[in-house]
């Protein structure tokens, strides 16, 4: 078992309320329960010795490993090829179809031999509460044990004998061709595991197999409802499944990533906790989901956004935080887990996120871009009282947009007049004005229009660098920032105007490295943190989107296709790409996958339009709304 496998060496499984990572060695080294943002049960990805893991795989040294997803599903298949035989481990988390929060979450592991004879070894070493809580171990039978920790109970049940290994469990089973075995690990609230409460039923190979195929059927049926018919169905479908896996079904709120603490630079301090709902990420995911026709998922998040606005309505202060817990709880304290070694020594390991208290004015733009783009398709016209709340928010924004903030990248080097924040304030006002006209709602349109136009003039006068001939990161500077690649998508600037094309050229010269895009240069614009980072995968896909809108289709397609080579073996992306092509940061990253969908749909429509212009009648024209 490798101490710290590459970040990319994982598949993601989940039950729509939490998730786990599985390595190509057959090790579950990350699992938090009962929610994405709960303390970990397995976390050897952050501390090999003290984090806990669940191995179920052949451990012979002369084995070759291959890992795939069962097509259009969330079942991870890990294959082991050796001179003695070929074995497989099929991992999944039984889906929780209800939108009620569950106190039970299960990892189901099915092993089978398809050729020859294969021995599968099992090690189950949970470490509760980020490895801080001890536990007791009780055997409830030859094939079942229960781990008891404060506030949590976990059951391990298998179809073969298990044995105690201190406070942990071992086992092994040798299977011939056509034979199978299973092990099921279930975490539940402590009161659900008390005497007298119903324990999980003892699994059989047949019950685990039946449940797995039921989940495969769910995912394949769900993917078939996508209206995407473009050139990259495998990558788009995998991204859509990943976004849904990262969404907390009871509230409809997506988390930014399944993990915490994975470094943007190995050995560095940029190790954040991304298991929360960012208003920005979630809002942009609405557009990505609607592009694919997943109206229900988009509608859930729009409803969640409305609840957050109502929570703070009339309370004074900022109407929205930049992030929340998946249930809408606004309190996210950040703590340092000093006892964790960190991924390959990357410390500190942070749980929680202090950036929740930052001021980031761009979030209002993403909210109203999502709501304006989505309301017609979702079929949820804003009611009178809901509109009055939105109207009050716009009245507030007209008085508060002109302030320094921390910006989209959550820098910790002090507030500045970030250009992107002003662009998105413009987008908020512009989209709300469109909504007022579309739905004939009462609004102070004269005041909003005046503020919107004032922001545009302010950005073009103060956010423009004569030296770079480009829009820049913040007023009074010359630093480029890839977040501005969203400006043409939200309609702030025409995608083929001279000012935008020169901005695109400047970004290409300063931030693009062999088609990969840095979000900004920390050396030129200190962000209050030590170390460097890789290229930002979100920004690369935004670059593709901007190139396609600018009519630079050969460059856009080449960049998009090339980016696919940086995906991992099962089509997943982390946050960043390192200098040697390795994936860095928390994994998998929702921002990356939603921007992949946005880039794919924009590029497909641009290529279709080009084909229609060249060969009329051969391809039905599909023109993006934002063009």
C-alpha positions, 0 to 999 in steps of 0.5 A, a space after each residue: 500500500 503506497 503511503 501517499 498515492 498521486 491525487 489523481 489515482 482515485 475514483 469517486 463513489 457516493 450516495 448523494 449525501 457523502 462520498 469516498 475515494 478509492 485508489 487503484 490499489 483497492 484502498 478507500 483512503 477518504 470517507 467522511 460521514 454522515 455528510 460531506 462536511 462531517 469528520 472523517 472515518 478514513 483519512 489516510 490520504 492526509 495521514 498514512 499512519 493515523 488517518 485510517 483506511 479500508 483495503 480490500 484487494 490482492 496484495 501480491 507484489 507482481 500484480 498489474 492494476 487497472 481502474 475504470 467506471 462501469 459505463 455511465 455510472 458511479 460504480 468503480 471497477 478496479 482490476 488486478 492482473 497477475 500470473 495466477 489470475 485476474 480479479 476485480 473489486 467493484 466499489 459503490 455506495 448504495 444510493 439514498 433515494 430520499 431527500 431526508 438526511 440519513 444517519 446511515 451510509 454504506 460502502 459496499 465492496 464486491 470482489 470476484 475472480 474472473 480467471 485463475 485463482 486470486 487471494 483478496 486481503 482485507 484490512 479495515 482500520 477506521 479512525 473516527 473524528 479525523 483520527 482523534 477519537 478512539 473506538 472499541 471493537 466487538 465481534 457480533 459473529 464470525 463474519 461481522 464486527 462493530 466499531 464503537 466511537 463517541 457519537 458514531 457506530 460502524 458495522 463491518 460485515 462480510 461473506 467470509 470470516 474476519 479476525 481481530 487485529 488489535 482494535 482493527 480487523 483483518 481477513 482474506 478470501 481466496 476465490 477461483 474463477 467465477 466466485 465472488 465475495 463481499 464486504 460492507 462497511 456501514 457508518 451510523 449515528 451512535 443511537 442507531 447502533 445501540 442495543 435494541 436498534 436494528 443493525 444492518 442486515 447481513 449481506 450476501 453476494 446476491 444482495 450486494 450485487 442486486 443493489 449495485 445493479 440497481 444503482 447502475 440502472 439509476 445512473 444510466 437512466 439519469 444520464 440518458 435524460 441529458 440533452 447533450 448530443 455534442 462531440 464529447 459525450 463521455 467527458 460531459 457525462 462523467 462531469 455531470 455524474 461527478 457534479 451530482 455525486 458532489 451534491 447534497 441531495 436533501 438541500 440541493 447544495 453542491 460542495 466544491 470538492 469531496 476532500 479537504 487538505 489536499 495541497 495546491 503545492 505539495 509541501 506547501 500551506 495552500 491546503 483548504 477544506 472544500 467540502 462546503 457550498 460556495 455561492 459562486 460555484 453552485 450558481 455557475 453549476 446551475 447554468 451547466 446543468 441547464 445546458 444539459 437539461 437537468 432542470 430538477 437539479 438546477 431548480 433545487 439549487 435556485 430554491 436553496 439560494 432563495 432560502 439563503 437570501 431570506 435568512 438574511 433579509 432585513 438583518 443588516 450587513 451582507 445579504 449573502 456569505 460566500 459559502 455555507 455548509 450543505 444545509 445552509 448553516 453559515 457558521 464555518 470555523 477553521 481549525 488546524 489538525 496538528 496531529 495529521 502529517 498532511 499529504 506528503 508533508 503538506 501542512 497545515 491540514 485545515 478543517 473548516 474554512 475561515 474564508 467564509 467571513 470574506 467579502 467577495 462582491 462577485 457572488 451577487 453576479 453569479 447568483 443573478 446570472 444563474 437565476 436569470 438564465 434558469 428561471 424560464 427553464 425551471 418554471 419557477 417564476 419569482 413570486 411577489 414576496 420573493 421578488 420584493 426580496 430580490 428588489 431590496 437586494 438590488 437596492 442594497 447593491 446599488 449602494 454597496 458595489 463600490 468597495 474593495 474586497 478579497 476577490 474571487 480567489 479568496 486571497 488573504 493579502 488584504 482587500 483591493 478593488 478587484 475588476 472581476 468583482 465589479 464586472 459581476 456586480 454589473 452582471 447582477 444589476 443587468 440580469 435583475 433588470 432583465 428579470 424585472 422587464 421579463 416578468 413585469 415586476 415593480 423595480 427602481 429600474 432607473 436607479 439600477 440602470 444608472 448604477 449598472 452603467 456607472 459600473 461599466 464606465 468605472 471598470 473600463 476607466 479604472 480596470 483597463 491597463 494601457 500597458 497591457 492593453 487589457 482588463 486587469 486583476 485590480 484597479 491601479 495595477 497591470 496584473 492579469 487575472 483569468 477570472 475575467 474570461 467570464 466577462 463575455 459569457 455574462 454579457 459585460 463585453 462583446 466577445 469579438 470586440 477589440 478591447 476583449 480580443 486584446 485582453 484575450 491576447 494578453 492573457 495568452 501571453 502572460 497566463 497561458 503555458 502550453 494551453 494550460 491557464 494560471 489564474 494569476 501570478 502570485 509573484 506579481 500580485 502577492 496573495 498573502 500566502 507562501 509558495 506557488 501553485 499549478 495552472 487552474 483547470 477551471 481557468 483553462 476551460 473558461 479560456 476554451 469558452 472565451 476562445 470559442 466565443 471570440 471565433 478562434 475555434 481551431 485554438 479552442 478545440 485544440 486546447 479543449 482536446 489537449 486538456 482531456 489528456 490531463 484528466 485521470 484514468 477515470 475522467 476526473 479532475 482536481 483543482 490544478 495541474 502541476 508543473 509535471 502534469 500531475 493533478 493538485 488540490 482537492 479532488 474531484 473539483 466541481 468547479 473544473 467539471 462544471 466549466 468543462 460542461 460549459 466549455 463543451 456546450 459553447 464549443 459544440 454550438 460554435 462548431 455547429 454554427 461554423 458547419 452550418 455557415 459553410 454547408 447550409 442544411 447539414 447541421 441544425 443551428 444552435 446559437 448560445 443565448 449569450 451570443 
